[in-house]
């Protein structure tokens, strides 16, 4: 057993390739995050808020069926490359093409006056993009557990992917916000529709190219059973995976916290009316977040993953309350709001850096737990369910936020071909409240299930030790079978 602990399967080159692939995925998905997507459809495409809200809600509900089904298909895949890697090889190209179609809607539909046709384009392009993204995202996340049976290898590859994807996502956001401000301030004489089309093309070429590295350079090393599990069986195994269900329940309870992303976008676009100011807000948080990575191993030695999740939820709620009241009367004053929001981002960056690593690790732990119980690994279904709730968070948050906008007095009207905001007397205050306070308080509900989560400490160490012995025996049995087959005439 000591020999297994000392050995490393994943080298730095492979970890870097996976990390840059994660960065490519983030470069593509950053403009599609809830806040930017809502702003894109309402302000750039000029679609009714009700239609956008309903589409996002319907998309989230469809994911409840779509994602686990795709996860089951991934689990049934058996090839010489493994069950995850083939999907990572074939999905980057269609993913890139659909990204261009998604953000090209306002340009491609420029001569169309029918709102119904534009809404139909929104539905078709977004649903196809979301479907392709799931086929790419589920096996990509599953690779974090299949790339190695060793926890230290998994932590390495997750840390590389989280670190690099954060930097690349920042570059994507910087490009998007800078081009938006250049367009709206008259620095660059193009409309927002052209800006988003350009973002779609750059994301497809640059982001899609980086994402393809995952299929080219990563390998699956955890032994899979030769038998293909049925789709219904995969769901049954999932229901028996109590630790994973607790994680899923936590995601459900904290999903309303996704309002933060939506109202962040509207705060900078409509309250202070300077999109790129968010880049200044993000600098201290990004620097502190990056500086947190070297301390993650020491933090994990002091606290287990369960304790770190609890700290994450409580810290965000506390800082949300402090920052909301600190800026309650000065939310439109940049000189007051900027330092407050910097503090908010610093705390969120610290806890998110740790959480982004341990949350993926914890799902891997639940897969190991079920492998010990059933002899089967269900990376596809497990990460599909996790991915589903991540996307459900985005979809439902965008749907709710978009529906809330007219309720708090924010609407858009067309002036000289551009969408111009119309606001009520207290609209800016409500945006501040839904940006700083409400999401953090609702997010704290996610702490509740972790009081019953017990896949930690000695129990987890025993599971890993037993699996190591079982996998060695599986390899030995397969080698014996191959020898016997070679002897047969």
N, C-alpha and C positions, 0 to 999 in steps of 0.2 A: 504493500500500500504506500510506503514511503517513496518508492520509485515513481509511482503514478503522480504523487504530489509534486515531485521535483521536475517532471517532464513538462515541456511546453509544446503544444501542437501548432499554435498560431504565432507566426513571426510578425515582426513589425511591418514588413512589406505588405502582408495580407491585411493586417489591421488597418494600415493606412489606406489601402484600396477600398476596404469596406467603409472607412470613415469618409473618404471623398465621395463614394457612392451615396452615402447618407446626406452629404452636403448637396449633391446634385438633386436629390429628391426634395430637400428643403428649399433649394432655389426655385424649383417648380411650384411647390405647394404654398410658399409664403404669400404670393399674391392671391391665392385662393382661400386664405384664412378668412374666417367669418366676417371680420370687420371690413376688409378690403373687398370681399365679394359682394357684400350688401351695398357698399358705396358704388361699386362698379355697375351693378344692375340698376340701382335707383338713379344715381347721378350721371353716369356715363351712357348707359344703354337707354335710360329714360323710361324704365318699366314701372308700372304701378306697384306701390309698396305691398299691397295685398297679394298680388300675384307672386312677387318675390318671396314673401313670407310663407305662402302656402306651398310653393315649390320646395323651399328648404325643409319645411316640416314633412312633406311627402317623401322627399329624398331620404331623410333620416329614418322614417318608418320603413321604407323599402330596404334600407341597409340591414334591418333586423332579420330579414329573410336572406338577402343577397350575400352578406359577408360570411355567415356560417356555412352557406352552401359552397361558396368559393373555397373556404378553408377546408371543407371536406374533400373537395376535388384535389386540392394540393396534397392532403394527407394520403389520398389514394394513388398519387403519382409514383411510379417506380421506373427509373431509368438508370443507365450506367453513370449518369452525372449526379444521381440522387433524386430526391423528390422536390426540392426547393429551387435548386440552381437552374433547371430548365426554364422555369417561369421567369427568372431574372435575366435569362438570355434573350427571350422572345418579346418581352413587354416594353422595353425602352422606346422602340420606334413608334408603335401606335400611341404610346403615352405622350410622346413629343408632338405628334400630328394633332391629337385631340386637344392638347394645350393651346395650340395656335387657333384651332376652330373655336374654342371656348372664349378666348379673349378677343378674337376677331369679329365677334358678333356685331358690335356697333358699326364697324367698317363694312362688313359683308352685307349687312341689312340696311345700309345707308339710304338706299332708294326706296325702301319699303315703308309705307305709311300705316299699314295695318298693325295694331297692337297685338292682335291675336297671332299673327305670323311671327312677330318678334318673341312673344311669350313661348310659342311652340319651339322656336330655335333655342331659346334658353333651356327648355326642358330637355330636348334631345341632346344638345351639346354637353350639358352638365351631367346628365345621367350616363352617357357613354364615357365621358372623362372619369367619372366616379367609379364606374365598373372596371375600367382599365387600371385605374389607380389601385383598386383592391387586389386585382390579380398581381400587381407589382409589390404592393406594400406587405401583404400577408407573408409571402415567402421571404421577403427581405428581413422582416422582423424575426421570423422563425430561424433564420441563419444564426442569430445570436446564441441560440442553444444548440443547434446542430453542428456548428463549426468546431466544437470541442466539448468533451465531457468534463473538463476541468473548470471550476468556478473562477480561478484566476485568469484563464484565457477569456472567458466570457466577460469578465469585468474589463479586461483590456480592450476588447473589441467594442464593447458598449461605450466605454470612456472615449475611445478614439472617435466613434461615430457621433456621440453627443457633442464633443468638443468641436469637431470640424463642421458638423451641420449647423451649429450655432453661429459660427463665423460666416459661413456661406449664406445662411439665411439672413444675417445682418447685411451682407452685400446686396442681396436681392431686395431687401426692404429699402436700403439706401438708394438704390437705382430707381425703384418705383416712386418713392416719395420725392426724390429730387426732380425727376422728370415731370411729375404732377405739378410741383410748384413752378417749374420753368414754364410749363404750359399755361397755368392759371395766372401767373404774374407777367406774362407777355415776353419773357426772356427767350422763349422758343415759340415760334409762330405756328404751332400745331395744336389740334384739339386733343382732349383727353382720350377720345376713341383711338387716335393714332398712337398715343402713348401706351395704351393697354395692348394694342396689336403688337407694337414693338417689344413690349415686355413678354408677350406670348412667344414670339419668335426667338428672343434671346434665351428664355427659359427652356424652350424646346431643344435648341442647339447645345447650349452650354450645360444646362441642368441635366437634360436627357443623356448627353455624352458622359458626364460624370457618373450618372446612375448606372450606366451600362458596365462600369468597372466591377460591380458586385457579381454579375454573372460570369465575367471573364476570369477574375482572380481569386474568388473565394471558393472554399471546398467544404463539403459536408463530411464530418468524421464520426459523428455519433452513430452507432450501429442501429439500423432500423430493422424491424421484423420484415421477413419476405412477404408475409401475408398482407393483402390490401384490406384495410378496414372499410366496412360499409358506411354510407353516409348516416344512416339511422344510428348505427353503432357509435359513430363519432359523437353524435349528440348525447347519447346515453352516457358515454364516458365523461363528457363535459358536465353533465348534471351531477355526476358522482364526485366531481373535483371541487370539494367544498372550499379549499383555500382560494381557488380561482374565482369561484362564485362570490366570495367576500370581496375580492378585488374589483370584480364587475359591479357589485352593489355599491361600493365606494365611488366608482366612476359615475354611476347613475345619480347618486345623491349629490355629488359635487358638480354635475354637468351644468347647472344653472350658472356656475361661476364663469362659464365661457362668455357671459355678457361683457366681461372685461375687454376682450379683444374687439368686440363690435363697437362699444362706446369709446374705446381708445381712438379708433379711426375717426369717429364723428366729432370727438372733442377737438382734435387737431385740425380737422377739415372745416368745422363750422363754428367753434367757440373762439379759438385763437387764430383760426384761418391761416395756418402755416403748417402744412403737412410735414415738412422736413424738420420742424422743431422737435419732433419725436426722436430724431437721430441724436440730438443733443441730450435729450432725456435719457436715452439708452446707453450713452457712453460710459458713465460711472458703473451702471449695473452690469454692462457687458464686461468691463474690465475686472470687476469684482467676481463676476461669474467665472471668467477664465481663471482668475487667481485661486478660485475654490478647488479646481480639479486636483492639484497636487495634494490637497489636504483630505480628499475623499477617503483614501485608505485609512488614515488616522481616525477620521470620523467614524468609519465603519467598524474600527476596532473598539471604539468607545460606545457606540450605539448599534443595535441590530436594526434590520430593515423596517420592522414593525414600528419601533420607537422613532425612527427617522420620518416615517410617514405621518405619525401623530404630530411631531414637531413641525412638519411642513404645513399642515392644515391650521394649526393654532397660530403659528407665526404670521401667516398671511392675513388671518382675521384681525389680529391685533394691529398690524401695521396699517390695514385698511381703515380701521376706526380712527387711528391717530392722524393719518394724512387727510381724511375727509374733513374732520373738524378744524384742522390746521388751515385748510384752504377754503372753508365753507363760504367766506365772504370775499375771497380774492381769487377765485378760480379763473377769471378772465384776465387777471394781471400776470403777464408772463414772468415778471421779476419775482413774484411771490410763488406762483404755481410751479415754475421750473424746479427750484430746490426741493419742494415737497414731493413732486413726482419723481425726482432723482432718488430720494430716500425710499419711496415706495418700490421703485425698480431695483434698487440695490438689495433690499430684503428678499423680494420675489426672485431675483436672479440667484441668490445664494441657495435658497431652499429648492428652487427648480433645478439647479445644477445637480444637486444630490439626488433629488427625486427622479430626474430623467434617467439616471443610471440605475438606481435601485428598483424602480418600477418594472423595467425590463428584466432585471435579474429575478424579481419575485415571480413573474410569469414563468420564467425558465424553471424556477424551483417547483412550481405547481405541475409543470410538465414532467419533471423528474419524479415527483410524488406519484403521479398517475402511472408512470412507466413501472415503478416498483409494484403498484397494485395490480396492473393489468398486463404488463409486458409490452404495451403499445405506447408509442410516442405520438402525441397529437398537436404538433406545432401549428399545423394549419388551422384547425378549429380553434385552438386556444388563442392564437394571436389574431385570428379573424374576429373573435368575440371582443377582444381588447380593442382592436382597430375599429370595430363597429361602434363601440361606445365613445371612442375618441371622435369619430365622424358624427355620431349622433349629437355629441356635445356641440360641435360646430354648427350642425344643421339646425338643431332646436334653438340654440342661442341666437343664430342669425334670424331664424323665423320669429322668435319672440321680440328681439330687438327691433326688427324691421316693422313689426306690428305695433310696437310701442311708440315709434317715432312720431306718427301723427297724433297720438294721445298726449304727448308732451309738447306738441305744438310745432314739430318740424315737418315741413312738407317741401316739395320742389315744384317750380313752375318753369316753363320754357320761355327764355328771353333771348331773342336773336340766335336761336338754334342751340343755346346752352341751357343746362339745368341750373337754376338759381335757387338757393335755400330761402324759405320763408319761415320765420321763427316767432314763437309767442314770447310773452314777457318773462316767463320762468324757464324757458326751454334750456338755456345754458346751464342753469343750476341743476336741472334734472339730468342732463348729460353728465355733469360732474359727479352726481350721486351714483348714477348707474355705471360710471367708469371706476370710481375709487372705492366706494363703500359697499354697495349691494353685492357685487360679484364675490368679494372676499368673505362676506358673511355667509352667503349661500354655499360657497366652496367648502366652508368649514364643516358642513354636514357630512362630507366624505370621510371624516375621521371615525364615525360611529362603527362601521363594520370591523375596523382594525382592532377593536377591543376584544374581538373573538378570534382573531387570526393567530394561529399557533405554529406555523411552519418556520420555526426559528431555532437557534441554539443547538442543543444536543440532538434533538429530533431530526433536524435538517442534516446534521453531520452524519448521523446513522444512515439516513436514506442515501446519501452520496456514497458512503462506504459500501453499502449493499449493492448499489447499482454498478459500482466499479467491478466488483467480483462477478456479478451476473453478466456484464458485457464481455469480460475476459472469457467466461465460459461459452458465451454465444459465438465468439470468434473461433474458439477452439473447436466447437461442435461443427461449425461450417467448414473449417479446414479438414476435419476428419471426414465429413461427407464428400468433399471434393476429392480427397484421396481415394475413398471407396469407389466413387464414380469413375475415376481414372483407371482403376483396376478391372472394372467390369468390361467384358468383351463387347 
